[in-house]
Amino acid sequence: MTIIDKLERADGPDRELDFLIAIETDWRWPEWEEGEPTIKRLAEKHGLAWALSNDRRQSIWCGIPKFSGSIDAAMTLVSCSRAIMNIAEGGITTAIVGGNEGCASTPALALCIASLRARSQGGE
């Protein structure tokens, strides 16, 4: 199951999904110096199972944005200058980023899906 599949099936925010998004986007802590490892490199070095089973209060989890639960955090994934959202009351939210659509149970999840699809297409 891909990260997009997991996001589409999610009912709401999930810190494990946030971690998987960080790996997928090769996210790094802004205060880290150039050359320090990204989340993706740490997961590759130690194995994804270790990263996901690690105590979430430890440093590997510290500061990872709540992509799946925050529109502001999800917007940091948008690789183009514009995102369109259609929020259906009590229903599915649709987001479009760089011509790539994402549908999910929340606006943040829909933005994550559309942004990841745009990134996979090299979308700007």
Buried (B, 14 or more C-beta within 10 A) or exposed (E): EEBBEBBBEBEEBBBEBBBBBBBBBEBBBEEEEEEEEBBBEBBEEEEEEEBBEBEEEEEBBEEBBBBBBBBEBBBBBBBEEEBEBEEEEEEBBBBBBBEBBBBBBBBBBBBBBBBBBBBEEEBE
